[in-house]
Structure formats: C-alpha cells, structure tokens
Amino acid sequence: MSSSPSAPRDYYASAAALSGAVAMAAAMGFGRFSFTPILPGMISELGLSASASGLIAAGNFTGYLAGALLASLNWATGRERRTALAALAANAALLGLMAATDDILIFTLIRFLSGVASAFAMIFTSSVVLGHAARIGGERIQSAHFGGVGLGIAASSALVFALGQIAPGAWRLDWLAGGFVSLAAFVLVFTRLPPMSFGPAVQAREPRLAWTPAFSRLILSYGLFGFGYVVTATFIVAMVRQARMGAGIEFLSWFLAGCAAALSLIVWRPLMQRQGLGGAYLAALTLEALGVAASVLLHGPIAPLLGGLLLGATFMVITAYGLRLARDLAPESPRRAFSLMTAAFGLGQIAGPLTAGSVAEWTGGFTLPSLMAAGALTLAALIAFPLRRAPIMTGT
C-alpha cells in the first residue's frame, strides 16, 4: 500500500482506525493481558504457586519495559510499519509457544519476549496510526486505536471462557487459540495498515529535563500506579477461582474490565474537559483505588465484578492522561519525560506481581496484596493532589 496525494482521505482514516484497533487488541489485549484469564487453569493443572505466577507475569512486564526503552532509540525511524508488523507476527508465535512447555523459567522467558513484542507492536503501530490521526484531525481514529486494548481484553476473556466449556482445564488450548486469533489479526493489519503519513522528521536534541516539583510528583505517582493496578490486572481471575465463584464470574470479572477499558476514554472526556487533565487523573486514581479495595473487601460475586469494572474504567485513562500531563509539565523535553514515565511505570508493574505473588503465598490469599495495591493507588492520588490545579492544557 502506498500513499499518494490523490488517495481518498476517508479510506486512510478508516484503514488506520480499523488496523490500529485490531493491532492493539492483538498486542495488548491478547499478547499482554490474556495471561490473566488463562492463569487459573495453569495454576490448577500445573500446580503453579502464587510466587511462580508472579514471576511469569513480571517477566512479561520486564520485557515490555525493555521493548519500550529500545523503541525510544530511533533505530526504526522510517521502518515503523515493517517493525510493527514483525512484532505482531512474533506476538502471535510467542502466544502459541506458551503451550509447548510446562517449565517456569521457559514460561518466564517466553513472556519476556512477548512483552518486547507487545511494546514494539504498540509503539510502532501507534506511530503510524496516530500520524494519520494528526494529519486528518480525526479523534475517532485515536479512540478506536486505544479502545482496541479493551476490546482485546474482552475478546480474550470470552475466548478462554468458551474454550473452558468445551475442554475444561485445557490451558494449552487457550494459548494456541490466542496465538491463532493474533495471527489472524496480523494478516488483517498487514493488508490494511497504511504507511506513515509523512516522512521521518529529524529529531532535535532535547534540553535536559527540568525536575520541577510538579513533574517529580507526577513521576512518583505514575510509578505507584504501575504497582497498584497490576495486582488486580494480573490476579483477579485467579482470585475468583480461589473463591470458587464459578466460571461465569471468572469470565465476567475480566470481560467487564475489557468492555469498560474500551469505552473509558470516551466516557471520561467530558470530565477531563471540565476538570482538566490533573483533575481527571486524580479522580481516576481515586476510583481505581476504591475498585481494587472493593475486589477483596466486599463479599460474593459483586467484589470481583465491581473490581474488574472499575479497573477497566480507569487504567487506560490514568495511562493516557498521565502521559499527557508529562508532556504539559515538561514541554521542552517531551521525549525524555515520556521515557522517564515509562521507566517509572515499568518498575512499578514489575514489582507489583512479584510482591503480590510472594505475599499471597505467605498469607494464603490475595486480600493483603490487593489492599497493598489499593494503598499504593491511594498514595499515588495523594501525591498527585496538587496537580489538580496545575496550569495545563486540556486539548486532545
């Protein structure tokens, strides 16, 4: 596919929106987050401990951090589309490869490589898709693109549930099916993803980042968010399995999270326009802390269902608004700011499952780890509280 001045504008807009949504669904919804609904089956069939489960999850998050940092080095400039497609193909293969072993260290290595592939697919697909969004001025492209994460989460949850009705406990089939779906997604993106809408720009060297009190607060808050969200995002279905609430609640807890994530940026936009990025970021952190706490403090099915719903309704919002805050608080050094935010978030979400797995194994459940995560989110909100009045832009 090649770009030309006479190419229909609407065609490229539709192609970018569709391919972006599908790519994010495959790379993030399946590649990164399908571990959550598949994990209970692995625990049941392989006898994985909570600490081993946390290690495998942390391997994926470490790979994602490594991939994000590697992608920031500009080695793929001019080759964004090819790199994104290669990463999507690798993502599909690595998902299927999880079915070929039962060794914890090999699981961790595969998930590490899957994290690198997810990061590359997300970053380089976004470079292509958001380039078209900026040229065309189409906010619907951005909404469809990032909404793909939630759609992928919901689809992976539904797939695991459906396969569980056919072949209970067949966790290897879950990974193979996820790999097949991701391969189909790769084929679709290969045929529809437009080229970059503009030539590679020469990136000037940014000045050293100014560590203002506001930016320091944001970095610390964002790292704590990485720790706080990931405990529920990794273990919520395992928590439902441990409580023996049934396959239907296991499915719904993560399915609702995906559906809420898909719509969250659209739903939160009016509040952001009224309260600003800082106010919306603070509100989302507070709501997520309540959801994480509710997932273990309430009784019965309402606990995981509400916890999953509130997690999905907030984690993409906090991610998107946090990065936009960084851009506004460090306008002279946005790339450095994004790199530091990525590093802080990455360290938090690596520490989260490692800590939660160890504490859960020690206490025999996920109540204390979840309350620790809710505490981290509450602390993140308190640290970010002064940012609600920060003189920032609220544009798209």
N, C-alpha and C positions, 0 to 999 in steps of 0.2 A: 504494500500500500504506500503510495507516495502523495505528498502534499502538493497542492497547486493553488494559485490564486483563484482559479475558477471552481475549485471543489466546493460543493454545497456546504454552507456553514452548518445547517441543521444536521447533515449527515455526520460530520465530525463531532458535533455536540452529542448526538445520540450514541455514536460509537464509543466516545470517551466515557460517557456515563455508564453504559452497559458493561464495557470491558473493565472499567475501574471497580464497579461494584462486584463483579464476578471474581476479579483478581484478589480483592480484599477478602471476600468470602472464603476463597481457597487458601490464601496465605495466612490469614489471621484466624478466621472462624474455624477452619479445619486444621491448618498447619500448626497453629499456636494453641488453640483452645479446645480441640476435640479430645485432648488428654483428660479433661475434666469429666465428661460422661463415660469415657472408656475406663478410667482408673478403678472404679469399684469392681468391675469384672476382673481386672488384673489382680487386685488385692484378694478377691475370693479364690481365683483359680491358681495363682502363683504363691499366695501367702505373703505378698509384699508387706513389709512393715510400714508404719507411718513415716519413719525417718528415711527409708529407701524411696518411698513415693516422693517425699520432699526433695531428695537428691536428684531424682529423674526430672522433676519439674524445674529445679534450679539449673540443671544442665541446659534446658531449653532457653531459660531466661538469660543465662550467661551467653549462649550463642546469639541471642537476639541483640544483646548489648554489644558483643564483638562485631556483629554484622553492621549495626548502626554506626559504630565508630569507623569501621573500614569504609563504609559507604561515604563518609564525610570527607575522604581524602581526594576526591575528584578524579580518581583514576578511570571512572566510567563516563566522563564527560563526552557527549556525542554518541555514546553507545547505550543510553539509558533503556531504550526499548528492548534491545537484544539481551541486556543484562537482566531486565525484569522477566522476560520470557524464560531465560535459562534458569532463573531462580524458581519460577513457578513449576517448571519441569522437575527440578531437583526436589521441590517440596512434595510433589506427588509421589516420587520414587521413595523418598525417606519415610513418608507415611506408611506405604506398603511394607517397607523394610522392617518396621516395628513388629510385624507378625512373624519374622523369621528367627527370633531369638527369645530366650527367657532369662538372659543374663543381665543383671542390674547395671553393670558397668557398660555393656554394649547398648542397653536402653539409653543410658545417660549420654553416651557418645552420639547416638543417632539423633536424640533430641537436641543436643548441642548443634549439630549440623543443620537440623531442621530449623532451629532458631536463627542461624545465619541466613538460611534460605528465605525465611519469613521476612526478616529485616530487609534483605535485598529486594524482594518482591514488593514489599510495601513502599519502600523509599523510591525505587526507580519507576514503579508504576505510577506513584503519586507525582513524580516529576513530569511524566508525560501527560497524565490526566489533568492535573491542576494547571499545567501550562496552557492547555486548551480552555480551561475554565477562566483563567485570567484574560486570555485573548478574546473570548466570546462574551465574557461577563455573565456566565451562566451559573448562578448559585445552585441550581438544581443538579449540576454536574458534581459539585462538591458534596452536596447532601447524599446523592446516590453513591458516590465513591466511598465515603466514610460509613454510610449506612450498611455497606456490604459486610462490614465486620459483624454487626449484629445479625444480619441475615445468615451468615456462615455459622455463627454460634447456634442459632435456632435450627438450621438445617442439620448440623452435625448431631445435635441432641435428638432430633426426630429420627435420624438415620439409625443411631445406636438403639433407640427405643424400639423401632420397627424390627431391627435385626434380633433384638432380645426376645421378641415374641416368637420369632421363627426358630432361633437357635440360642437358648438361654446360656449365658456364660461364655459364648464364643467371642472372646475379646480379640482374637487374631482376625476374625472375620470383620470386626469393626474397623480395624486399621486398614485392612485390604480394601474395604468398601470406601473408606475415606480417601485412600490413595486413588481409587478409580474415579470418584467424583472430582477430585482435584485434577486428575489427568484430563477429564472432560472439560473442566474449567480452563485448563491450559490451552486446549485446542480452540475453544471459543475466543479466548483473549488473543491467541495467535492470529486468528482471522479478522478480529475486529479492532484491536488496539491501534489507534492512529500513531503516526510518527510524532516526534517532537514538533511543536507548532512554530518553533523559532530556533535559530542556530544557537550553539553554545556561547554563552556570554563569558567574557574574560572577567574573572572574579578578582576584584582588587583586594589587596591585603588589608584586613580589618585592623583597627587600632586595638590595643589591649583593653579588655573588658573592664568597665568601671564597676567596682563592687560597692554599689550603693546599699544602704540598709534595706531598702525595699527589695532589691534583687536578691540579697542574701536571704531574706525571709522567704522569698518565693522558692529558691533552690532547696532550702531545708524542708519547706512544706511539701514540695513535689517529691522529694525522696521519701518522706514519711508516707505520702500517698501510695507510692510504689509498694511499700511494705504492707500497708493496710488493706489495699484492695485485693492483693494477690492471694491472701489466705482463703478467702471465700471463693474467689475465682478458680482456685485450684481444687479445693476440697469439698465444695458444697454438696456435690452429688454423693461423694463418699460418706459425708455426714448423714445424708438421708438413708443411704444403705445401712450404715451402722445403727441407725434408729429404727430400722425395719419398717419404714413407712410405705413401702411398695414401689414397684417400677413406675407407676403413674406419677407419683410425686417426684421421684428421681428425674423423670423426663421433664415435668413441668417446671421444676426449680431452675433448670438451666435453659430450657426453651423460653420461659418468660424473660430471663436475663437477656437473651439474644434479641427477642422482639422489642424489648424496651430500649436496648442499645441502638437498634436500627432506627428508631424514631426520636432518640433523645435530643440530638442537636436541633431538630426542627421544633420539638416541644419547648426546649429551653430558650430558644431565640427571643421570644417576647420579654422574658425576664432579664436576659442579658442586655437588651436594648434599653430597659428601664433602669436597671441597677448597675450597668457597666460590667466589664469583664471581671473586675475584682469582686464585686458583689455576687455575681453568679458563681464564680469559682468557690467563694466561701460557702454559699448556700449548698452547692453540690457536695462539697466535702462534709458538711454537717449532716446532710441527708444520707450520705453513704455510711457515715459512722453509725447512724441510727439503724440502718439496714443490716450492717454487719453484726451489731449487738443483738438486734431482734432475731437474727438467724439462730441464736443459741439461747436467748432468754425467754422467748415465747414458747408455748407448748403446742404440740401437734403439728399438722401439715402447714399451718399458717406461718410457722417460723421460717422454713426454707423457701416457701413461696414468696413471702414478703422480702426476705433477704435477697433472693435472686432478682426479684423485680426492681428493688431499689439499687442494687449493684449495677444492673444493666442500665438503669435510668441515669446513672451518674458517672460511670468510669470513663466513657468516651468524652463526656462534657468536660470533666476535670482535665483530661489529657489535652483536648483541643484548646480550652480556654487558658490552661497553664502555659502552653507554648506561645499563645498569642500575647499573654501578659509578659512573657520573657522578651518577646520582640519589642513591645512597647516600653519596657523598662530598660532595655539596652539597645536603643535604636541604631547606635553606631557600630555595634558588633553583634548582629543577629545570629550569624553562623556560630560564633563562639558561645553565645547564650544558649542556642539550641543544643550544642554538643554537651555543655555542662548540665543542662536539664536532662538530656538523655542519659548521661552518666549517673546523675543522682537518682533518677527513676529506676535505672537498671540495677544499681546496687541495692536499692530498697526491695525490688521484686525478686532479686536473687536471695537476699537474706530472709524474706518472708516465708517461703516454703521450707527452707532449711530449718528455721526456728520453729515453725508450726509443727513440722513433722517430728522433731525431737521432743517438743513439749507434749504433743499428743501421745507419743509413745510412752512418755514418763507418766502422764496423768490418766491415760486410757481413753481419751476423747478429745474433741476439738473445741470444747467450751472455753477453756483458758486461752488457747491460741487465738480464737476468734475475738475474745474480749481484749486481748493484747492488740490485735489488729484494729479494733474499734477505738482503743485508746490512742494508737498511733494516728488514726484519722482525726480524732478529736484534737490532739496536739497540733496536727497539721493545720486545722482550722483556726486554732488559737494563734498560732504563729502568723498565719495569713490575715488575721483580722484587720490590721491596719491597712492592708491593701485594698479594702473595700472602698476607700476614698482616694486611691491613687489616681493622679491625673493622667488617665489612659484613654485611648481611643476605643470606641465600641463598633467600629466598622466591621465589615465582613472580612 
